[in-house]
């Protein structure tokens, strides 16, 4: 690697002596490569078209055959071939210093370099649309070579660690992030068109809340104030509803100090949406319509394939209660248990685990759901009516004691969305948050604390409200057929490389 780098440094010095870079200030392309491919699809093989074009991009391959050379140049839209003819180049640039324009480009340009070229169009005898080059400019000399067999690397994490290389050599990776960007834009557009306002809320918070999660901790030096990164946008968006905004949302980054897996990254993206005078039934309708429309725009339809399984996102979606799904899966009717001990004994008889922290019938119901149901919810399913104990910010169910008006959306065995009829009773909310704080004091580091300012806002008065959160990364996984959350986060969190390994890689 060091020898290759030294050779490229020598070429960079030679380019500088020729006043050819090696690091240009600007270049003005006339077209993207995909535009040329589309506009001139009718050009017959072996024919030329005298139209002036200028394109810029990265050289991916190069073949030199005597007085002819063929380079593949790729810009953001795709590839095009460069047709380099010695006679044409030298006629166009007769004053080029030795070894001439053709000799310079073939000797000093390597795969990985960024160049700009001017010329006309030619379709080769083999049918390849090409830019017949009459002039060229080095835009950036690459000192590091591109990987020869990127997809054969045993270390998959290298694709995430050096994402820039992954993007250069993998059209599939580039398409994944294009599709994610279109997904986010479509989601914002859908909400904006329906009167929702996106309002930004603080990332640095003195009291983390809105979710059961362990926060990242930091410190503000000037104020000498301990702070955390937000674990949700919920409580500040609800303050906005109190203040009179009837439809608000925020799409942004969330930070949770938790483990890393194919489904979890400590830094992720979510959208939270709040609609006054609505309940969780309204939010189910909204969720179906929003995700189906986004899928239609990004994927061209509402039937997609994820990891070999066809998923139908055409509304309406299945709706079932947590109690119903658990009873169907393992035969346990949690309505029949009036004590934790009875529920725990029944779960053990079925071979299910009974964690010590699951200290109520409701928490054990959720455990049974996670162990027996969750992974099998492949087609989109709204799971309704969660236990009160695990839903401290959701309104109590209007007709089912001990439950709340909450749903989670599961697709391909993963939670993708979470929504409530929001709790607007400030006294009830205080009791729930104080119970959470007691659990935190007892050792549950993911339990929430008491946010006095939020409780004060509720006492000012909040209208009946439906709230919804959607995991952007998990939805992106679904719509890009990606098996890991790292595939849809441009720069996922990774352990630093050992210095010796980094040094070996140059």
N, C-alpha and C positions, 0 to 999 in steps of 0.2 A: 504494500500500500504506500509506504513512504517513497519507494522508487517511482511509482506511478505519479505520485504527487509532485516529485521533483521534476519529472519530465514535463508535466503540465505547467509548472512554474516557468520552466525554460521557454515553453511555447508562449506563455503570457508575456514574457519579456520580449520575445521576438515580435509579437503583435504590437507591443508598445513602440518598438523601434520603427515599425511600419506605419505608425499612427492609426492602428486598427484596434483601439481599445487598450487593454482588454475589458474595460468596464465603461460602457457607454452611458451617456446622460439620458438619451431618449431615442425612440424610433416610432414612426407613425405607420402602423399597418393600415392597408386599405380594406382588407377583408379578414374575416375569420376563415379558418380552413373549411369548416362545415358549410359555410355560405358558398364558398367556391365549388365544393363538391355538388351542392344542390343546384346552383345556377348553371353549371356547365356539365350536367349529367348527359346532355345530348351530344357532346363532342365525340366524334367517332374515333376509334383506335387508329393510331398512326397520323392523326391530323393535329394541326396547331391552330390556335386562336390568338390573333394579335390584339390582346387586351392587356393593358398594363396593370399589374397587381403587386402588392407588397404584403408579405406575411412575416410574422415573428413567432418564435417558439423555441422549444428545446429539441436538439438533435437526439434522436433515439437510436438510430442505426445508420451505418455508413458502409457503402461498397464502392471501392475505387477499382476501375477496370481500364487501365491505360489512359486513353484520352476522354473517357466518360466516367462519371461517378453518380451514384444515386444515394441520397440521404433521405431518411424519414424525419420530418419535422412535425412536432405535435404542439398545438396551442390548446387553450382550455376547451375548445369545441371539438377537437379531434385531430387526426393525422392528415398529412398530405406528403406526397413524394416531391423531392427536389431533383430536377434533372440538370446535371452539371456537365456541360459540353465545353471542352477546352477551347475550341475555335470560337465559339460564341462568346465565352467570357473574355477571352483575350482581345476579340474585336471590339467588345463593349468597353473594355478598360485597357487600352493599348499602353498607357503610361504607368501601369502598375509595376512597382519595382520587382526584381527577380525574387522568387521564381515565377512571377506572373500571377494574375488573379486566380487561375485554376490551381496552380501549384500552392498558393497560399491557403486556399480553402481546404484543399485535400490534405495538406501537411499539418496545418495548425488547428483545425477544428476536430474535436473529439466528440464521441457520444456523451451527452450530458450538457454540452455547451448550449447557451442561448444565443441565437443569431437572428438577424433580420435579413431578408432577401427581397430583391426586386426582380421582375421578369415578366414573361408572358406565359400562356398556358399551352400545354401539349399533353395529349393522351398517348401513352406509349403503345407499342404494338401488342403488349400484354394487357392493355386496357386500363392502365393506371393513370388517373389524372395527376399531372405533375406541373410544378412551376419550373419553366425553363429559365434558369437563373442568368441574369445579365449583370447583377451587382449584389454584393453581400456586405454585412457589417457584423463584427463580433459585438454582442451586447453584454455578455458576461461569460468569462472563461471559468468553467467548473474545475476546481482543483481536486475534487474527489470523484472517482468514477462511479457510475451507476452499478448496482448489483447485477450480476449476470443471471443468477437463478434465484430471484427474490422469492418466488412462491415455493421453492424447494427448501427454504431454510427451516431447520428443525425448531429454532427458537421463534415461536409465533409472536411472543411479546415484542420482538424487534420491530414488527410491523406497527405496533402501537407506540413504541419508544421513538422510532424515527419515522413518524407519520409522513413527513415530507417525501421520503423515498417511496413509501407505500403509495402515496398519491401520484407520484411521477410514473411509476411502472404499472399501476393497477387501474385500468379504466373502471372496474367494478367498484373500487373504493371511491373514486371520484363521483360516480353515479349515486352511491349511497348518500354522500353528503349533499349532492344536488337535490336528491329527493327529500332529504330531511329539511333542507332550506325551503323547498316548495311547500312542504307540509306545514311548517311554522307560519309561512306567509299566508297560506290558505286559511289556517285557523284564525289568525288575527283578522283577516279580511271578513270571514264569516261573522265573527263577533262584532266587529265594527259596523257592519251593515245592519245589524240588529240592535243598534243603539247602546252597545256596551262600550265603556270607556276604559282604556288601559292607563292605570295610574301606578307609578312606581312607589314602592314602600321600602323602609330601611333594611339594609343587610346587617348592619351592626345594631344589636339590641341588648338592652340591659336585662330583660327577662325573656328568655326564649319560650315560645309557646306555639300552639296551633297543631301540635303533633306529639306523639310519643317517640322521642328520639333523643339521643345524647348529642349535645351541641359541641362545636369547636369553640374553644375559649381563647380570648385575646385581651388586649389591654390598651386603653387610650392614654397615652403618656401625658398630654397637656392637661386633661381633666382628671388624671389619676383615677380612671374609672374602669373597672372590670367589665368586659363586654363579651358577647357571644355572636357568632355568625348565625343568621336566621335558619331555623329548621322548617319554617313554613311562612307563607305570606298571609295566613288566614286572619289573625287577630287585627292586623292593621287594615286589611280590606274591609273587615266588619266595622271598624271605626268609621270608614268612609261611608258605609251604608247608614250608620247612625247619623252622619253629617248630612245626609240627603241625597247621595248618589244612589240611584235605584238599580243601576246595572254597571258593575265594575269588574275588571279582571286585571291580573298581572301575569305575564309570561316571563319567567326569570329563573335565576340560579338559586338552588337550595343546597344547604350544607349540613350533613349529618355525620357524626363521628362514629361510623359503623364499619362493619366488615366489607370486604370486596369480594364480589362473585360475578357470575355471568349476568346477574340481574341487578347488582348493586354497585354503585360508584359513590364515594363520599360526597362528591360534587355533582349534582344532576340538575335537570331542568324540569319544571312543572308549570302548568297554567292553573290558576285558581280563579273561579268565576262565581260571582254572587249576584242574585236576582231578587230584588225585594218583591214581596207579595206572592212568592212562589214557595212550593214545598218539594220534597224529594221526588214525587211523581213528575212534577214539571222538569226537574233536573234530569230524570231518566229520558224524557222525551228530547230534551236539549242534547244530551250526550249522544243518543242514537243519531240524531240529525247532523250534529257537528262532525262526528267521526265518519259517518257514511259519506258526507259531502267531501271531506278532506281526502278520504280514500278514493273517491271518484275522480277528484282533480289530480291526485298524485299518481294513482295506479291505473286510471282509465276505466274503473268499474269497482263494484263492491264485492266481487268474488276474487279472492287472491289465494296464492299458495304460500304457506309458511313451512319451511323445512319438510317439504313433501306432502303436507296436509292441506287440503282445500278449506279455506275459511270463508264463510259467507257473512259479510257485514251488512247485508240488506236488512233494513228494519222491517218489522219489529223484532226485537231480540227476546230470548227466553228470560222470564222473571220467576224466581223461586226464592222462598225464605231459607235462611240458614238452617232452621229446624227441619224443614222438609228435606233438604239436601243431605243432611247428616243422617236422618232416619233412613232415607233411600240407600245410602252408601254402606252403613254398618248396622242398621237395625235398632239404633238407640234413639228413644224418644225423650229428649231432655225436658219436655214439659212434665214428665212423670216424676222428676227428681226434685224433692223438696229440701235436699241438703247436699253439700259438697261431698260428703262421705259416700252417699248412695251413688252419685254420679261417678265418682272416682272408682268405686268398686266395679261398676258396670263397664267402665272403660277398660279396666285391667282385664276383665273377663274376655274382652274383645281383642286383647293384645295391644292396646293403645298405651302410649306413655302418659304419665300424669305428673307434670312438673309441679314442684313445690310452690312456685310463684302463682300458679293458677289456683287462687284461694276462694273461688266461688263457682257456683253452677254455671254462671254465664261465661266465665273465663274457660272452664272446662269444655263448654260447648264450642267455643272458638278453637280450642286445641283439637277437638275431635274433627272439626271442619278442616283445619289445616292438614291433619294427618290422613284423612280419608276422602276428601272431596276435591280440594283445591287443584291438585295436579290433573284431574280428569275433566276440568271445565275448559274444553278446547274451543267450542263455538262460543260466541259472545253471550255471556250470561250475567244478568243482574242478580246478585245475591242480596236479599232484603232482610231488614229487621234484625239488627245486631244486638247483642247484650249491652245493657246500659253501662256495665262496669268497664268495658273497653272503648267506650264512645263518650268521653267527657264533654265534648262540645256539641253533641247532637241532641235534638229535642226528644223528650220521652214520647213513646208511641201513643197515638190517640186512642187506641183500643186494646193494646197488648201490654200488660203490666210487666215491668222488668226489661222491656226492650225499648229501642229507640228507632226513629225514622231515619234509617241510614241504609245506603246500598254501596256495594263495591262491584265494579265491573271486572269480570275475569275473561280473558281471551288467551288461548293456548296455555292455560294453567297459570297465568300470571295476573296479579292485580294490575289493572290499567287505569282505573278511575275510582274515586271515593267521593261520596256525596251525602249530605244531610238535609233534613229540615232543621234549620239552625236553632240552637237553644237561645232564646231571647229573654228568658226569666233570669234576672240578675241574682236573685237569692238562690235559686237552684244551681246556677252556674258557679256561684261561690262555694257551695257545698261540694260540688264535684271537683273543683280545682283544689280545694283544701284536702279532699280525700286523695287526690293525686300527689299533692305535696307530702302527705303522710307516707305514701308508698315510697316516694323519693328519699325521705328521711330514713326509711327502713332498708334502703339499699338498692331500690330500683332506679338506676341512673337514667332510664328513658322516660320516667314519669314527669309530668309537667309540674310547674310551680304556680303560684298565685300571682297574676298580673293585676295589680290594683287599679291601674289606669284603665285597663280594658273593662274591668268590672264597673268602674265609674261610668264609662261610656255606655254600657248596657243600662245602667240606672237612668241615664238621660233618655233612653228609649230607642229601641231598634225595631223596625217593622218586621213582620213575618218574612222570612228569607230562606231561599234555597241556595245552598253552596255546593260547589263541585270542584274537585281537583283531578287533573289528568296528568299522568307521567309522560312527558314528551319523549324521553329516551326509550321507554318501553313501547310506546306507539310507533316510534321510528323503527325500532327493531322489527315490529310486525310488518310495517309497510315497505321495508327494504329487505325482508327475508334474512335478517341477521341473527345468528344464534347467540351472540354475546353483546351486552351493553357497551363493551369497549369498541365494538365495530361501528357504533353510531355516535360515539363521543370522539371528537377530533383528537383531543389530547387527554386520554384518561390518566388517572393517578396511578403511578407505578413506583416501586421501590427504586431508589437511585442505583445505578450500576456500580459495581466495585471498580475502583480506580484502575486496577491492573487490566480488567477486561476492556474498559474504555480506552486505555492506552494502546492495547493490542489492536483495537479497531481503528486507530488513527484519529 
